[in-house]
Amino acid sequence: MLTRYHELLGDMSDNPFAQQLQAGFSLLRFQPRLEKLYRQYLAAAAVRQRRIAILLALTIWGMFVLSDFWRLRTLLVMEVWPSELYWIFYGRWLVFAGLAACVPVLLVTRLEYLSLQLTPLIILLGAWSIVVINLWYGELGFRYSLSGLILMVIAVFFPLGMTFQKSLLMALLLVVGSMAIGLLMAGSDFLPAFQLNSFYLLLAVLVCACGRYLHDYTQREQFLNRHLLNFLAERDSLTGLHNRRSLEFMVREWLQQAQSNHVLVGFCLFDIDHFKAYNDSCGHEAGDQVLKLVAQALSDGTRRPQDLAARLGGEEFAVAVYDTSADELLAQAEQLRARVEGLALQHPGLPGRQVVTMSVGVALSARDDNFTRLYQRTDEVLYAAKHAGRNRVVSAAEGR
């Protein structure tokens, strides 16, 4: 099965997803265009995870607030509170308010794009605030404890839309920044507590990084496979052009957009002349080669983003053009017909030294048009072209 899979990828050497699968991505990095597409997908897919994460963070931070009341219960009854006690509560509630302020960002669709930029900042500020609050605890005579930082390390590697490299960098920045804050506020007194916890922090980084690497690798592989399967589902297996299902879907979308944008959609149907005679004379294998060459000629002539070439089945092809005019559509159809004729593929099934040609029918979309009506009008003029002698272009305007 694995051998057949690699053979399938080899047949699609021009497909970027197949190329990336064959090249591999052990460094968790695609070629630039695919990497950009993947990161867009990652950011969109992680919105739900970020919503869950922020609710979890609010819950955990609320538990920290409750633990403060429990740990500080003997100090709360004092008539005059030490300043560190105020700062502990101020710090806890300030972070809690900041987390709560992020909830609307994640719930309002128009603000979702901000959540990816805010995520690293929230994690780092939350982690460093844990260090500062624990230092204030130390000023009150409590033992320094940085165990809460392990939770923040786990949060860094949570699937929140960040890449593995960014998560690893943030985890290291979290540890180094925590040490710097501790030394700045408490000096050398902070080192014993940090040394005690740093080993577990680094172990947490290592374990979480390994888990996140495997997760990210699998996610990237699934991303490539999913897009590759979508590509295969939309393509004709023989020619590589879009298939009828893909064409119909795109044209329906274009027709809706065209009505809003007040433009026209052009539709062309191509039929290889006397193709049955060619198959009868040369065999189906040679006929398949002709179909591939014709498909390549149509593909080469429809390179604009507004053009879509498809094989409908048998010897019939189609080209859809978004935002065009009658003259432009007719000229493009004629250019494609001439391109196929210019291949000079000999047709042994016809008398004389004739070559493979195509008959073409073209039509423009009308107001409130749908795919079925547009296809039927184009099909009618295609048969008019065949009955008029073949190897020609006939437009719906001429047929009326």
Backbone torsions as a table, in degrees:
resi	resn	phi	psi	omega
1	MET	NA	-41.3	-179.9
2	LEU	-63.4	-40.2	178.8
3	THR	-61.6	-44.4	179.7
4	ARG	-63.6	-35.8	179.4
5	TYR	-63.7	-44.2	179.4
6	HIS	-68.5	-31.7	175.2
7	GLU	-65.5	-38.5	177.7
8	LEU	-63.0	-42.8	178.3
9	LEU	-64.3	-36.2	179.7
10	GLY	-64.1	-30.3	178.5
11	ASP	-75.1	-10.6	-179.2
12	MET	-120.9	48.0	-175.1
13	SER	-64.0	-17.9	179.8
14	ASP	-92.9	0.3	179.9
15	ASN	-89.3	124.6	-175.6
16	PRO	-63.0	-32.7	180.0
17	PHE	-70.3	-40.9	176.9
18	ALA	-66.6	-40.3	178.4
19	GLN	-59.6	-43.3	-178.3
20	GLN	-68.5	-37.7	177.1
21	LEU	-62.6	-40.7	179.5
22	GLN	-70.6	-38.9	-178.1
23	ALA	-72.6	-27.3	-177.4
24	GLY	83.7	171.2	-177.8
25	PHE	-156.2	51.5	-177.6
26	SER	-61.7	-25.0	177.0
27	LEU	-88.5	10.1	179.5
28	LEU	55.0	51.9	179.9
29	ARG	-148.8	128.0	175.5
30	PHE	-94.1	173.0	170.2
31	GLN	-64.5	153.0	-164.9
32	PRO	-49.3	-45.7	-175.7
33	ARG	-66.8	-42.4	178.4
34	LEU	-69.3	-35.6	179.2
35	GLU	-62.6	-41.4	178.3
36	LYS	-64.1	-42.6	178.5
37	LEU	-64.3	-40.9	-179.9
38	TYR	-65.1	-41.3	-178.4
39	ARG	-68.2	-34.3	174.7
40	GLN	-64.1	-43.2	177.7
41	TYR	-63.0	-42.8	-178.1
42	LEU	-63.4	-43.4	-178.7
43	ALA	-64.7	-40.6	-179.5
44	ALA	-69.9	-40.5	-176.3
45	ALA	-72.0	-22.2	-174.0
46	ALA	-89.9	-0.3	-179.0
47	VAL	-59.1	-44.5	-178.9
48	ARG	-64.2	-41.2	178.3
49	GLN	-63.4	-37.0	179.6
50	ARG	-68.3	-34.0	175.9
51	ARG	-63.4	-45.0	178.4
52	ILE	-63.4	-42.1	-177.5
53	ALA	-63.4	-41.4	-177.3
54	ILE	-69.3	-35.5	176.1
55	LEU	-67.8	-39.2	177.1
56	LEU	-64.9	-41.1	179.3
57	ALA	-63.1	-42.0	178.0
58	LEU	-61.5	-41.6	180.0
59	THR	-64.3	-47.3	-179.0
60	ILE	-64.7	-42.1	-179.6
61	TRP	-66.9	-34.5	174.5
62	GLY	-62.6	-36.0	176.6
63	MET	-68.2	-34.5	174.7
64	PHE	-61.4	-41.7	179.4
65	VAL	-61.2	-43.8	178.6
66	LEU	-64.3	-37.9	179.4
67	SER	-65.8	-32.1	177.2
68	ASP	-60.9	-45.2	179.6
69	PHE	-62.0	-37.3	-179.0
70	TRP	-70.9	-45.7	-177.2
71	ARG	-69.3	-31.9	-174.8
72	LEU	-100.6	14.5	-174.2
73	ARG	-59.9	-31.2	-179.5
74	THR	-74.5	-22.7	-179.6
75	LEU	-90.4	-22.9	-176.2
76	LEU	-67.0	-22.2	-178.0
77	VAL	-85.2	-4.6	179.7
78	MET	-68.8	143.5	180.0
79	GLU	-67.2	-38.3	178.7
80	VAL	-117.0	119.4	-179.1
81	TRP	-82.8	139.2	172.0
82	PRO	-62.3	150.8	-178.7
83	SER	-60.8	-32.8	179.6
84	GLU	-62.2	-32.0	179.8
85	LEU	-65.6	-42.8	175.5
86	TYR	-60.4	-45.8	-177.0
87	TRP	-64.4	-34.1	177.2
88	ILE	-60.8	-48.0	-178.9
89	PHE	-70.0	-39.0	177.3
90	TYR	-60.0	-45.3	-178.8
91	GLY	-63.0	-45.7	-179.7
92	ARG	-60.2	-49.7	-175.2
93	TRP	-72.3	-28.7	176.8
94	LEU	-66.0	-45.3	177.7
95	VAL	-65.4	-41.7	178.9
96	PHE	-59.6	-41.9	178.8
97	ALA	-65.3	-38.6	178.5
98	GLY	-64.4	-41.5	177.1
99	LEU	-64.2	-42.6	179.5
100	ALA	-63.5	-34.1	179.5
101	ALA	-67.8	-20.6	179.5
102	CYS	-78.7	-18.1	-177.7
103	VAL	-59.6	-48.3	178.0
104	PRO	-59.7	-34.2	179.8
105	VAL	-60.6	-38.1	-178.4
106	LEU	-81.6	-22.2	-177.1
107	LEU	-92.7	-26.4	179.6
108	VAL	-88.9	118.5	-173.9
109	THR	-56.9	-40.2	-176.8
110	ARG	-67.2	-18.5	-177.8
111	LEU	-104.0	1.8	-175.6
112	GLU	-58.2	-34.3	-176.7
113	TYR	-62.3	-24.3	179.9
114	LEU	-73.3	-24.1	-173.3
115	SER	-64.5	-33.5	-180.0
116	LEU	-68.2	-37.0	178.2
117	GLN	-72.3	-32.5	-177.9
118	LEU	-77.9	-27.4	-173.5
119	THR	-56.1	-52.9	179.5
120	PRO	-60.8	-39.2	-179.2
121	LEU	-63.7	-43.4	-179.2
122	ILE	-63.1	-43.3	-178.4
123	ILE	-64.6	-46.5	-178.4
124	LEU	-65.3	-45.3	179.5
125	LEU	-64.1	-37.9	177.5
126	GLY	-64.0	-42.6	-179.6
127	ALA	-65.3	-46.3	-177.2
128	TRP	-69.3	-30.2	176.5
129	SER	-67.2	-30.8	175.8
130	ILE	-62.1	-42.6	179.0
131	VAL	-62.7	-47.7	-177.1
132	VAL	-61.8	-44.8	-178.8
133	ILE	-64.2	-39.7	178.8
134	ASN	-68.7	-29.4	174.6
135	LEU	-67.9	-37.8	175.5
136	TRP	-65.2	-35.7	174.1
137	TYR	-59.9	-40.6	179.2
138	GLY	-61.5	-37.2	178.2
139	GLU	-64.9	-24.8	179.2
140	LEU	-89.6	4.2	177.1
141	GLY	97.7	2.1	178.0
142	PHE	-85.1	159.1	178.6
143	ARG	-76.6	138.7	176.3
144	TYR	-61.4	136.1	175.9
145	SER	-139.9	123.3	179.9
146	LEU	-114.2	21.0	-177.8
147	SER	-63.6	-26.6	178.4
148	GLY	-64.0	-22.4	178.6
149	LEU	-65.6	-28.0	178.3
150	ILE	-62.1	-38.4	176.0
151	LEU	-62.0	-38.0	-179.7
152	MET	-70.2	-34.2	175.0
153	VAL	-62.4	-43.5	177.3
154	ILE	-60.9	-41.5	-179.9
155	ALA	-62.3	-35.9	179.5
156	VAL	-59.4	-38.4	-176.5
157	PHE	-93.8	5.1	174.5
158	PHE	-66.5	142.5	-178.9
159	PRO	-69.1	86.5	-175.4
160	LEU	-111.2	13.3	179.5
161	GLY	99.5	-1.5	177.5
162	MET	-91.7	151.1	177.0
163	THR	-74.6	165.1	178.8
164	PHE	-59.3	-44.4	-178.1
165	GLN	-61.5	-42.0	-179.8
166	LYS	-67.5	-38.7	179.0
167	SER	-64.6	-42.8	179.7
168	LEU	-64.7	-42.5	177.9
169	LEU	-61.6	-42.0	179.2
170	MET	-64.4	-39.6	-179.7
171	ALA	-62.9	-43.9	178.8
172	LEU	-66.8	-39.2	177.4
173	LEU	-64.0	-36.8	178.4
174	LEU	-61.6	-46.6	-178.2
175	VAL	-67.0	-48.3	-178.5
176	VAL	-64.9	-42.3	179.1
177	GLY	-63.9	-36.6	178.0
178	SER	-64.0	-42.3	178.8
179	MET	-64.6	-42.3	-179.1
180	ALA	-63.0	-42.7	179.3
181	ILE	-63.6	-42.0	-179.6
182	GLY	-62.8	-44.4	179.7
183	LEU	-67.1	-35.5	-179.1
184	LEU	-67.6	-39.4	-175.1
185	MET	-89.5	-36.0	-173.3
186	ALA	-117.4	-6.3	178.8
187	GLY	66.7	-147.0	-175.0
188	SER	-67.9	-19.0	178.3
189	ASP	-62.9	-22.0	-176.6
190	PHE	-80.5	-24.9	-172.1
191	LEU	-58.9	-45.7	-179.6
192	PRO	-57.8	-43.1	179.7
193	ALA	-66.4	-39.5	-179.2
194	PHE	-69.1	-41.0	178.5
195	GLN	-61.6	-36.3	179.1
196	LEU	-65.2	-38.3	-175.9
197	ASN	-93.3	-21.5	-174.8
198	SER	-62.7	-35.2	179.0
199	PHE	-60.6	-45.7	-179.9
200	TYR	-70.3	-33.5	176.7
201	LEU	-63.1	-46.3	-179.5
202	LEU	-67.3	-35.9	174.7
203	LEU	-62.8	-41.9	177.9
204	ALA	-61.7	-41.8	177.5
205	VAL	-61.2	-44.8	-178.4
206	LEU	-63.1	-48.7	-178.2
207	VAL	-64.1	-47.1	-178.9
208	CYS	-65.7	-36.2	179.9
209	ALA	-65.9	-41.7	177.9
210	CYS	-62.6	-45.2	178.4
211	GLY	-62.9	-40.9	-179.0
212	ARG	-70.0	-35.3	177.6
213	TYR	-60.9	-48.0	179.9
214	LEU	-62.5	-40.9	178.4
215	HIS	-63.6	-45.9	-177.8
216	ASP	-66.2	-40.0	178.9
217	TYR	-61.7	-46.6	179.6
218	THR	-63.8	-40.1	179.9
219	GLN	-64.3	-41.0	177.8
220	ARG	-65.5	-40.7	178.7
221	GLU	-63.1	-43.1	177.9
222	GLN	-64.4	-37.6	177.6
223	PHE	-59.8	-47.7	179.8
224	LEU	-65.2	-44.3	-179.4
225	ASN	-63.5	-40.5	-179.5
226	ARG	-63.9	-44.5	179.5
227	HIS	-69.2	-33.0	177.4
228	LEU	-67.3	-41.5	177.8
229	LEU	-65.8	-39.4	176.1
230	ASN	-62.0	-40.2	177.8
231	PHE	-61.7	-45.4	-179.7
232	LEU	-64.8	-37.2	-179.2
233	ALA	-68.1	-25.7	-177.2
234	GLU	-94.6	-5.7	-171.1
235	ARG	-112.9	150.6	171.3
236	ASP	-77.6	129.3	-172.3
237	SER	-67.0	-27.8	-177.4
238	LEU	-82.3	-46.9	-171.1
239	THR	-101.7	-19.3	-177.2
240	GLY	82.9	-4.0	176.0
241	LEU	-74.8	167.7	172.7
242	HIS	-59.9	148.3	176.5
243	ASN	-92.2	179.7	-175.7
244	ARG	-62.7	-40.7	-179.1
245	ARG	-60.7	-45.2	179.5
246	SER	-64.7	-43.1	179.2
247	LEU	-60.5	-47.0	-177.7
248	GLU	-62.5	-41.6	179.0
249	PHE	-61.3	-47.3	-177.3
250	MET	-66.2	-41.8	-178.6
251	VAL	-65.7	-39.1	176.2
252	ARG	-60.1	-42.7	177.2
253	GLU	-63.0	-44.2	-178.5
254	TRP	-64.3	-38.4	-179.5
255	LEU	-63.8	-38.9	177.5
256	GLN	-66.4	-43.2	179.0
257	GLN	-66.1	-37.9	-176.8
258	ALA	-63.0	-37.1	179.1
259	GLN	-65.9	-37.5	179.5
260	SER	-72.8	-36.9	-175.6
261	ASN	-94.0	-0.6	177.7
262	HIS	58.2	46.0	174.9
263	VAL	-125.1	176.1	-177.4
264	LEU	-115.8	150.6	174.9
265	VAL	-108.1	127.6	176.8
266	GLY	-96.2	145.1	-178.9
267	PHE	-135.0	131.0	-179.6
268	CYS	-126.2	136.2	173.3
269	LEU	-114.3	131.9	-178.9
270	PHE	-118.7	135.4	177.4
271	ASP	-132.4	124.8	179.6
272	ILE	-68.3	127.6	-176.5
273	ASP	-71.3	131.9	174.4
274	HIS	53.5	43.4	-176.8
275	PHE	-71.1	-32.7	177.8
276	LYS	-61.5	-40.0	178.3
277	ALA	-63.9	-35.7	178.3
278	TYR	-65.4	-44.9	179.4
279	ASN	-62.8	-41.1	-179.3
280	ASP	-65.2	-32.5	-177.8
281	SER	-83.6	-40.1	-171.0
282	CYS	-111.7	-12.8	-178.6
283	GLY	95.2	160.6	-174.5
284	HIS	-70.3	-30.2	179.2
285	GLU	-64.6	-43.5	176.9
286	ALA	-66.8	-36.2	176.8
287	GLY	-61.8	-38.9	177.2
288	ASP	-63.4	-37.4	178.1
289	GLN	-64.1	-38.8	177.0
290	VAL	-63.7	-43.0	179.0
291	LEU	-60.0	-40.9	179.4
292	LYS	-64.8	-42.4	-179.2
293	LEU	-67.6	-40.8	177.5
294	VAL	-63.8	-43.1	179.2
295	ALA	-61.0	-40.8	179.1
296	GLN	-64.9	-39.0	178.4
297	ALA	-63.8	-41.5	178.3
298	LEU	-68.2	-39.1	178.9
299	SER	-64.8	-42.2	179.5
300	ASP	-64.8	-28.4	-178.9
301	GLY	-89.8	1.1	-179.2
302	THR	-131.2	65.3	-175.8
303	ARG	-92.6	-11.6	-178.7
304	ARG	-72.5	151.7	176.6
305	PRO	-61.1	-22.8	-178.2
306	GLN	-84.7	0.2	-178.2
307	ASP	-108.1	146.6	178.1
308	LEU	-142.0	119.6	178.1
309	ALA	-104.3	140.1	-176.9
310	ALA	-145.8	154.6	170.2
311	ARG	-105.6	124.4	-176.9
312	LEU	-87.3	-19.0	-178.0
313	GLY	136.5	149.2	-179.3
314	GLY	58.6	-130.2	-179.0
315	GLU	-102.4	17.1	-176.5
316	GLU	-103.5	132.4	179.7
317	PHE	-125.8	166.1	178.0
318	ALA	-144.0	152.0	173.4
319	VAL	-134.2	128.3	176.0
320	ALA	-111.0	140.7	-177.3
321	VAL	-131.3	124.8	178.6
322	TYR	-92.3	137.1	177.6
323	ASP	60.3	78.1	-179.7
324	THR	-142.9	173.7	176.7
325	SER	-120.2	172.1	-179.2
326	ALA	-61.0	-44.3	-178.9
327	ASP	-67.2	-43.2	-179.9
328	GLU	-64.4	-40.7	-179.8
329	LEU	-66.0	-43.5	180.0
330	LEU	-63.5	-41.6	179.6
331	ALA	-65.7	-40.5	179.5
332	GLN	-66.8	-41.9	178.3
333	ALA	-62.5	-41.8	178.6
334	GLU	-65.0	-39.6	178.9
335	GLN	-64.0	-39.3	178.4
336	LEU	-69.3	-40.5	177.4
337	ARG	-60.9	-44.9	-180.0
338	ALA	-66.0	-34.1	179.6
339	ARG	-62.8	-42.0	178.5
340	VAL	-67.2	-44.1	178.4
341	GLU	-62.5	-34.8	-179.8
342	GLY	-68.9	-13.4	174.4
343	LEU	-65.3	-22.4	178.3
344	ALA	55.2	45.5	177.3
345	LEU	-81.9	115.8	-177.0
346	GLN	-63.1	139.5	-178.8
347	HIS	-114.0	91.0	-177.8
348	PRO	-64.8	-17.1	-177.6
349	GLY	-78.5	-4.7	-179.6
350	LEU	-115.7	150.9	179.2
351	PRO	-67.2	148.7	-180.0
352	GLY	79.4	-171.1	-179.1
353	ARG	-99.3	62.6	-179.3
354	GLN	-86.3	155.4	179.9
355	VAL	-113.4	168.3	178.7
356	VAL	-69.9	129.9	179.2
357	THR	-131.1	176.3	-179.8
358	MET	-136.1	145.0	170.2
359	SER	-99.4	142.0	-172.1
360	VAL	-132.4	135.8	171.3
361	GLY	-120.4	137.0	-177.8
362	VAL	-130.6	149.0	177.6
363	ALA	-152.7	151.8	175.8
364	LEU	-104.1	148.8	178.2
365	SER	-67.3	148.1	176.0
366	ALA	-107.0	173.8	-179.8
367	ARG	-61.7	135.4	-179.5
368	ASP	57.2	30.5	179.3
369	ASP	-74.1	158.1	170.7
370	ASN	-128.2	173.7	-174.1
371	PHE	-62.3	-42.3	-175.8
372	THR	-62.1	-46.5	-179.4
373	ARG	-66.2	-40.4	179.2
374	LEU	-64.8	-40.0	179.2
375	TYR	-65.6	-43.3	-178.3
376	GLN	-63.3	-43.2	179.1
377	ARG	-62.5	-41.3	-179.9
378	THR	-68.6	-38.0	179.7
379	ASP	-64.0	-37.0	179.2
380	GLU	-63.0	-43.2	-178.6
381	VAL	-77.1	-23.0	173.5
382	LEU	-63.4	-45.0	178.7
383	TYR	-68.6	-29.3	174.2
384	ALA	-64.4	-38.0	177.5
385	ALA	-65.6	-38.2	179.9
386	LYS	-69.4	-40.5	-179.6
387	HIS	-73.2	-20.8	-179.7
388	ALA	-84.8	0.3	176.8
389	GLY	126.2	-1.3	178.1
390	ARG	66.9	175.3	-179.8
391	ASN	50.5	51.9	179.5
392	ARG	-156.4	167.2	177.3
393	VAL	-113.0	129.8	176.0
394	VAL	-126.0	131.4	179.9
395	SER	-100.0	159.3	178.9
396	ALA	-62.7	-32.4	178.5
397	ALA	-63.0	-38.1	177.8
398	GLU	-71.0	-30.9	-175.9
399	GLY	-74.6	-18.2	-178.2
400	ARG	-83.8	NA	NA
